[in-house]
Amino acid sequence: MNGNDSDAEKLTEQILALEQVAKKAMTKEAISRYGNLKMAHTELAIKAVAIIAQAIQTNQIKEKVTDEQFKELLKEINTGKKTFQFKR
């Protein structure tokens, strides 16, 4: 096993940890959309769950992220905005 395998394993573990945190704060519909997105656009999906996980850690999310909010987050990521506010 070389160094790259270990780095890839660490990255995979970090992504799984982010997913676990983010999914706890997402509705079933949003999780389903995330799963589909991850298959087609892995990098975008990972960015989205990282943003959700960060919002959880900074107490910006009070309720579950809905599918509609998740779609809006994806639009914001695609337009290159640097910040996203979770509205109630």
N, C-alpha and C positions, 0 to 999 in steps of 0.2 A: 504494500500500500504506500503510495507516495503522498506528499503534502497536499496535493490538489484534492485527493479523495477526502481527506480530513476536513479541509475547508468547505467542500461541498456538503459534507454531512452536517457540519456546524450550521451552515446556511439553511439547510433543510429543517434542522431542529428549531432554528430561530423563526422560520416561516410558520412552522406548525404551532409554535407557542403564540405567535401573533394571531393566527387563525382561531385558536382556542379562546383567547381573550375577546377578540372581535365578535365571534359567533354568539357568545353569551349575550351580547347586546344587540343582536339582529333578529328580526322576525324570520319565520320559516321561509317566507317569500324572498326576502333579501338574501338569505343563505343559499337558497336555490339559484338565484341570479348569480351570486358569487361563484358557485360551483360551475355553472355554465361558462361564465366569464373566464374562470381559471383555465378551463380546457382550451379556449380560443385565444385568450390574451393574458397569459400568465403574469407578465410584468405589471400590467394595469391592475389586475386583480390583487396582486401583492401590495401595490401602492395604496389601493383602497382600504384593505384591511389594516395596513400600517397606520393610516390616517385615523381610522375608527379606533384602533387600539390606543393611539396617542390621545385621542379625544376622551376616551374612558379614563385614562390615567390622569388627565387634567380636569376631570369632573365636568366636561362640556356636554356629556350625554347623560340625560336624566331618565329617558325612556328608551325602549328598543328602537333601533334604526329600522325604518320601514323600507319596503321595496322602492317606494317613490323617492325617499331620501337617498337611498343607495344609488338610484339612477341619476339623481341630481349631483351627487358626489362624483360619479363617473364623468358627467358632462364637465364639471369644474376641472377635473384632472386633465381631461382632453383639451380644454381651452387654455391650460397652462396657468390657471390662477394658483397663487401661493397659499391662500387660506380658504377655509371652508367653515361656515358656521352651521351647526346643527340647530334647526329651528324646532320649537315645540309645536 
